[in-house]
Amino acid sequence: MRRIFESETNAGKPVLRERTLFDLDVNDIVSLDLEDWVIEGKVSYHSLPGWVMYWLKSGRQRQGLLLDRSVPDKAVVITPFAGRTDNVNEVKTEYILDGKHFFLDYNGEGTVDALGLTPIRTGPVMYWQFETDQREIYRIEWQEGRFFHYDGRWIDAFEVSIVAG
């Protein structure tokens, strides 16, 4: 009898939609590589609809998680590192880093919205993503005269799970 009453009291309320990796927010928690990571920041790319980069923190470690709605079963995990590019015109189409040959996969520019703690701020940004034959990633972003360099790897999206949020 109680179940019937409860179902009648919830009849006019909307059904909650299941959350996906694409609609997470700052302070949500995800699990990746057997660790829990807090989302410290979120960058949404307007020039590439459906792209989102989450900035994650676990202990003293920080890394990015790049998602693309056009490839929902894959994601890129990236880690920032100090780069040596000084001029946007010096970005090449190929790099050899640590003995690995990276080829330009795509590049572009547009505006982003940034929330929370991210290296990138809201505004215009340029980006280049390079990949090896083994699907390792080298990514460069440029904003307001400043370069950001990241190395990374492709993962299957099912390796990331939503813990809390």
N, C-alpha and C positions, 0 to 999 in steps of 0.2 A: 504494500500500500504506500509506503514511504517513497519508493522509487517512482511510482506513478505521480505522486505529488511533486517530487523534485523535477521530473521531466516537464510537468506543466509549468513550473515556475521558471524554467530555463527556455521555454518555447520561443520567446521573442528575442533572445540574445543571439548575436552572430556566432557562428562556429569559428573557433580559432584555427587559423591557417598554420600548417606546419612550417617551421622556420627552415630556411636553407642557408648555405654558406654565403649566399649573395646578399642577405638582408640582416647581417649581424651589426652590432653597434659597439661603440667604445665601452669597455668594462665587461663585455661578454667574455666567456671562457671557452676555449677550444682545446682539444687534445690532439697532439701531433708528435710523432716519434716517441711515444710512451711518456710524454710530459704534458702537463696542463700549461697553457699559455693564456695570458690576459691580453685582450685587444686594447692597446694603448692609443691607437690612431687608425683612421680610415681615410683613404684617398679614392675619390670617384673620378674617373676619367670621362669627360664629356665628348672628346673627339672619337673615342672608341666606346660607344654605348655598351653597357654591360660589363665593363672592366672595373674591378675594384681591387685595391691593395690594402690589406690589413697589416698594421705594424704590431707585432706580438712581443711580449716580454715574459720570460720565465727565469726567475732568479736574476742573475746579472746578464743573461743572454737576451739579445734582441734579434729579430729577423722579420722579414716581410713575407706575406702570403699573397700572391697575385692570382686573381681568378678572372676568367673570361666566360661570359654566358654562352658564347658560340662554341666553346669546348668545355661543357659542364662536368665532364668526367675526369678532367685533368686540372692541375694547379702547378704553380711555380713557387718554390720556397727560395728566398734570396737572403743573403747576408751582406750588409754594407762593408766596404773596405776602402782604404785610402787610395785614390787614383791620382794620375799625373797629367791629366788633360787640362790645358789652360784656356784653349780657344775653341769655340763651337765649330769652327772651320777645320780644326785638327782631328775631328772624329773620323775614323777610317771605316772601310767596309770589311776589313779583316784584322784580327788580332791574334797574336800567339802569346798566351799567358800560361805560365807554368808548364810549358811544353805542349799545350793544347791549342789546336787551331780553331778559332771562333770565326764564323761567317755571319754577316749581317742578315738577320731574318726579316726584320721590319723596323721602320722608324717613322716618326711623325711628330706632330705638335698639336697642342690644343689647350684647353683650360681644364683645371681640376678643382674639386672642392675637397678641402682637407679638414678633418675633425680630430681633436685630441693631439697626441704627441706623434708627429711624423717629420721626416726630414724635409718634405715638400710642403709648401704652404698653398693656400687657395690662390689661384691665378694661372697665368700661362706657363706651360712647361713643354720642353722638347724631350724626346726619348728615343733610344736606340736599343734594340735587343738583338744579341748575337747568340749563336748556338753552335755546338760542336756536332759531329756525326753521332756522338754518344748522348746527345740531347742535354748536355750541360749548358748552363746559361751564363752569359755576361751581359749585364744591363747597365746603361748609362742614362741618367736623367740630368737635365740642365734647367735651372730656373734662376732668374735674376743674377746672372753672372757667376753662378756657383754650380759645380758638377757634383754628382752623386754616383758612385760606382758600386755595383753589386755583383756577386757571383751566386749562382744558384743551380737548382736541379728541378726537373719535372717530377711530379709525384701523381699518383692516382688520387682523385678527390675523396674517395672513400677512406683514405688514410687520415683525414681530418674529421673529427666529430665534434658536435656542439655539446659542451658539458653543462654550461649554465648561462643564463642570460635572460 
